[in-house]
Amino acid sequence: MTTHAVGDYSGAFDPAWSLERLSRRTLARLARESMLLSMIHNQSFIPHLALLGGQPATIAIADGEWMGASPIYTARNKDNLGFSGDGVAEIFKNFQFDIGAPHHYLDFRFEVVDHDLGYFWLAHCGAYKYVRLATNDDPRSIHGMCHDMEDRTFDATLAVNNPEARANPVHRPPVPVEGPDGAHCRWEVRITPGASPRPDHPMLTLMKTTRAAHFRFELGESRELGGLEDYAGEFQPSLRLEDFSHAVLVRQVKEFLLDIHLLMRSGYAYIDEHYGSDVLDDLAVQDRAAMMPITVQRLREALNIRGDGIDAIAKLLQVHPLIPDDYVRSGVAVDDDSSGRFWVSVCEGLDDDVTRSPLSWLKEPDAPTFDSLVWTVNPHAVVEPIDPSEIPESEAAVAWRFRIDPDASPPELPWTASMIGIDGMATFDLTERSTVPVVLRSRR
């Protein structure tokens, strides 16, 4: 099926709007924006961890968060994209769809030598730049990210394709700052037959029991011609998301948002288990609120959503990145120029209670997950719980009214909000690029 696809959401609010209406080019941009949320969350989340227990806490929680989520979403993406195999090429395919490697912001380049050997390097690493700026080039903080966290989390991701694979640094910060090839870091990926599998992180066992881990997105029909229907063919070092079909891109945007959900859920579960529910209640609210200013700014730009009125709030609620479509069944209605309603129906996401997640607060009407987005669009907007019966002809389980009150006081942003984007993330270019990577000579 092919129908007209649009490049943005600049028109009138449409209660029946869906991702399927967007063009391939816009979907690819939106997919990259979704991947970038992993970095936005990190910049909001990690400063809190440092306060909880210093650098050891940041490393321990980051390990739990990423090692609890990445093996799950790595396997999900491999299944969605229809590729098999246990070689370096398949490992690199998964890297190309890993939210921990958001395209352009972490500019991964690849070279496959053979089934058992390959190299990847970063021509640009926004995460490294952020840590340098946030810590005034503190070598311990740089070592914590580029050594302590990456050594374990890389191998946990590689193990999905081959438990005998290891990522071995060729060079990385803090010394040298840049290697001889101009990259921030360079890694060898080698498969060694007989290598002992690394043990899974305990958080992974818990995360595998969630409904999110097993939720599946249906592949719909494309509304625009062209593009790959899977990634079963040869590994493409210069792959762009624009290379895929409309239907695959619709699913991939949803998948990336569920991957972000899995990542945040894993981090929240770790906090809940090791520091308690009171700490998580406070931290999670601040985390989501701090993420919203830059997230809303980037979504507005990607989808050309302007203004601060009820229509703008309603549109952005329809694409709220912490409410993954399908996994969460939600709806938005605009009632007049100053008010609207938002609701969530009985669905997998609402009832996924094995661990707490960013969605857990949806069941607490006075502290919903989405309220910080509403306030970000308009600082005079307020959110109030209403009876689900006020949403006729729906299966609403929880519902709220959002309205603009000129007398309402704008909420105070969390202290971490000012730290997010100090590396230029707010305006970082995620539009389409034609990348021709430099292939280096192999170093065996």
ABEGO torsion letter per residue (X at the ends): XBBBBBABBABBBBAABBAAABBAAAAAAAAAAAAAAAAAAAAAAAAAAAAAAEAAAAAAAAAAAAAAAAAAAAAAAAAAAGBBEABAAAAAAAAAABAABBBGABBBBBBBABAABBBBBBABBAAAAAAAAAAGGBAAAAAAAAAAAAAAAAAAAAAAABAABBBBBABBOAOBABBAAGBABBBBBBBBBGBBBBBBBAAAAAAAABAAAABBBBBBBBABBEEBABAABBBBAABBAAABBAAAAAAAAAAAAAAAAAAAAAAAAAAAAAAEAAAAAAAAAAAAAAAAAAAAAAAAAAAGBBEABAAAAAAAAAABAABBBGABBBBBBBABAABBBBBBBBBAAAABAABBBAAAAAABAABBAAAAAAAAABAABBBBBBBAAABBGBABABBBBBBBBAABBBBBBBAAAAABGAAGAAABBABBBBBBBBBBBBBX
